[in-house]
Amino acid sequence: MTTQTFPGAGALRETGKLCQLGIDVVRTSFRRPFQLKEFIQQSWFIVSVTVLPTALVSIPFGAVIALQLGSLTRQIGAQSFTGAASVLAIIQQASPIVTALLIAGAGGSAICADLGSRKIREEIDAMEVLGVSPIHRLVVPRVLATMLVAVLLNGMVSVVGVLGGYFFNVIMQDGTPGAYLASFSALAQLPDLWISELKALIFGFIAGIVAAYRGLNPAGGPKGVGDAVNQAVVITFLLLFFVNFVLTTIYLQVVPAKGS
């Protein structure tokens, strides 16, 4: 007698396992001894593979936003608000998204490939036999490293993006430097920076968890590890945009706009 499962049961099961891994990582993060050496090595590795691409990507992001908003505000006669609109768009939306995409694409894929190769070589199974928790020894340092690097890179992207937007708006579109800065200080507020850093922290956690989960559960063999890396990047991208929508909606409802 065969049992029938409803469509989507496999995806629901995978989602539950992913959430369980996230809970295990949070709980195990407080267990001692903390793997400080592994954490430092992973943080440095993620920084080394993401800092330059992130800086290079943030410049055109800031430029495109500044140019588009500058053209739009000129058409409606609100050019004096270009600075506030572009800076807020960069800090609240573009900066954490760019950071998370690079963390997931470069750092997350490397984490997934590393854990996947350990899994197919049966290193993970050997650790479990010896009574060593792979989550505590391998996953927790990597997830915390992605979170730390995401927060730090988010600040760098914000600065580079704002400077790029300022350059292209003032130099390329003949904007007024004083109006650009004055509009920003008039409409921006400190919670805008906090939500940006909070998004980066959560996005880094998601990228690390998804990469670790797919790395610990490859289909089998080297091809399975490659497929797991691709799946980790795609799943992370989908989750990032959904979570960004939720966080932005909550923020706009909870924190009133400056001057309102």
Salt bridges, closest charged atoms under 4 A:
ASP24 OD1 - ARG27 NH2 2.65
GLU38 OE1 - ARG137 NH1 3.46
GLU38 OE2 - ARG142 NH1 2.88
ASP114 OD1 - ARG118 NE 3.33
ASP114 OD2 - ARG142 NH2 2.70
GLU123 OE1 - ARG118 NH1 3.53
GLU123 OE2 - ARG121 NH2 2.82
ASP125 OD1 - LYS119 NZ 3.32
ASP227 OD2 - LYS223 NZ 3.04
